[in-house]
Amino acid sequence: QFHMIKYEDLSCDESLGQGSFTRIFKGKKIDIHDGEKRVTEVLLKELDATHKNCWESFFEAASLMSQIAHRHLLLVYGVSVHGAKNIMVQEYVKYGALDLYLKRGRSVSVSWKLDVAKQLASALNFLEEKNIVHGNICAKNLLLAREGDPSQGSSPFIKLSDPGISMAMVGKDVILDRIPWVAPEVLGAPEKLTLECDKWSFGATVWEIFNNGNSLLRGWNLDQKKQFYESFQQLPPSQWTELADLISQCMDYQADFRPSCRSIIRQLNSLITSDYVILHATEPVTQ
Ligand SMILES: N#Cc1ccc(Nc2nc(N)cc(-n3cnc(CCO)c3)n2)cc1
């Protein structure tokens, strides 16, 4: 399952905000390694006491990430249970969640965005090969470990975070609120998440990245969001038709029409070599 960490070996520092069921803090973990004390900077993700009944799902997410290792999957050191506190101890990723990074108006180039999309696709390909469904792919769950500096030619580096509480455990409203990232078929059967669901979410996440972290449906109420799927609407296509094609293939309402991860990676590779990338080195940031 996962490593149990003693609460007294953790120190909790400043709060870094909160997800839907959790609060996150910067912290430190103390290990005794070859007889010497070693302090590691960590991210402490604490499950809200109000959602205590979700602790199994919370720890299931932790164990998913602990049992598989990949360069683009977040490292989870383990969990710590102390009284009513359920804490997941993760590696501290330097620049935090990608959606906030993009919203802060960093102007990043098209090739930067493609690089991030390719890294996410390789993480998904790895999970697909192990037949593991993530279930919550979105820019909020992509963590930026390296900013990448175009002038130095160094590229960004992202890590896919844990999926958090599973769709089967969250209420219908939380699922509706995850439109357009959640695959349409999940609304009818939230307990039956498939690999194809992650492909839909991948498409919505690439769209989000190319829209600098802005979501078209932000501010829409749950009925409007539900209507978006019931009338089979699509996100507005990018003016880069090859990118728009890939996103709409992933966001096909017919789950089995969605492309394999290998096809997604192949299409991303041909996008990276297209002259569109050179022409749009750094898009003016449209906020
Ligand atoms: N300013 C700032 C700043 C904030 C956070 C980090 N680092 C970090 N490391 C992680 N392992 C996870 C997260 N994280 C962020 N939001 C979520 C909830 C959605 O998953 C998880 N952030 C670094 C800098």
Ligand as a Chemical Component Dictionary entry (heavy atoms), coordinates in Angstrom:
data_LIG
# 
_chem_comp.id                   LIG 
_chem_comp.type                 NON-POLYMER 
_chem_comp.pdbx_formal_charge   0 
_chem_comp.three_letter_code    LIG 
# 
loop_
_chem_comp_atom.comp_id 
_chem_comp_atom.atom_id 
_chem_comp_atom.alt_atom_id 
_chem_comp_atom.type_symbol 
_chem_comp_atom.charge 
_chem_comp_atom.model_Cartn_x 
_chem_comp_atom.model_Cartn_y 
_chem_comp_atom.model_Cartn_z 
_chem_comp_atom.pdbx_ordinal 
LIG N1  N1  N 0 3.044  29.761 -4.454 1  
LIG C1  C1  C 0 3.222  28.601 -4.463 2  
LIG C2  C2  C 0 3.405  27.169 -4.475 3  
LIG C3  C3  C 0 2.356  26.324 -4.102 4  
LIG C4  C4  C 0 2.532  24.940 -4.117 5  
LIG C5  C5  C 0 3.776  24.409 -4.488 6  
LIG N2  N2  N 0 4.051  23.029 -4.505 7  
LIG C6  C6  C 0 3.164  22.001 -4.605 8  
LIG N3  N3  N 0 3.639  20.735 -4.469 9  
LIG C7  C7  C 0 2.757  19.698 -4.543 10 
LIG N4  N4  N 0 3.201  18.417 -4.399 11 
LIG C8  C8  C 0 1.391  19.930 -4.751 12 
LIG C9  C9  C 0 0.977  21.251 -4.881 13 
LIG N5  N5  N 0 -0.356 21.588 -5.107 14 
LIG C10 C10 C 0 -0.804 22.851 -5.441 15 
LIG N6  N6  N 0 -2.137 22.811 -5.564 16 
LIG C11 C11 C 0 -2.541 21.564 -5.292 17 
LIG C12 C12 C 0 -3.974 21.132 -5.277 18 
LIG C13 C13 C 0 -4.354 20.550 -6.635 19 
LIG O1  O1  O 0 -3.681 19.362 -6.820 20 
LIG C14 C14 C 0 -1.450 20.781 -5.033 21 
LIG N7  N7  N 0 1.865  22.284 -4.816 22 
LIG C15 C15 C 0 4.804  25.270 -4.873 23 
LIG C16 C16 C 0 4.631  26.639 -4.865 24 
# 
loop_
_chem_comp_bond.comp_id 
_chem_comp_bond.atom_id_1 
_chem_comp_bond.atom_id_2 
_chem_comp_bond.value_order 
_chem_comp_bond.pdbx_ordinal 
LIG N1  C1  TRIP 1  
LIG C1  C2  SING 2  
LIG C2  C3  SING 3  
LIG C2  C16 DOUB 4  
LIG C3  C4  DOUB 5  
LIG C4  C5  SING 6  
LIG C5  N2  SING 7  
LIG C5  C15 DOUB 8  
LIG N2  C6  SING 9  
LIG C6  N3  SING 10 
LIG C6  N7  DOUB 11 
LIG N3  C7  DOUB 12 
LIG C7  N4  SING 13 
LIG C7  C8  SING 14 
LIG C8  C9  DOUB 15 
LIG C9  N5  SING 16 
LIG C9  N7  SING 17 
LIG N5  C10 SING 18 
LIG N5  C14 SING 19 
LIG C10 N6  DOUB 20 
LIG N6  C11 SING 21 
LIG C11 C12 SING 22 
LIG C11 C14 DOUB 23 
LIG C12 C13 SING 24 
LIG C13 O1  SING 25 
LIG C15 C16 SING 26 
# 
